[in-house]
Amino acid sequence: MRAVTQLFIASRLCGKLLKMIEVTSLVGKPIYVNPDLIRSMEAVPDTILCFVDGTRVPVRETPDQVRNKVIQFKKEIMKGI
């Protein structure tokens, strides 16, 4: 969770969320993560996001929902939005 928290704080310092997608923690709070730092996902049965630094974050979304958010994010980046 440390890497995710640092990313969130760094992006807030810039005044807006940059390069982030929103997912939901198991307690229902939004978490903002950089999709470029997600290494893999597991469904055991909760979805666990595994980051490149080894951090593992459980989220409420299914792997398909997270994948769709990442795809949508990448499409928006490619459009220049």
Secondary structure, DSSP 8 states (H G I E B T S, - for coil): -HHHHHHHHHHHHTTS--S-EEEEBTTS-EEEE-GGGEEEEEESSSEEEEETTS-EEEESS-HHHHHHHHHHHHHHHHHT-
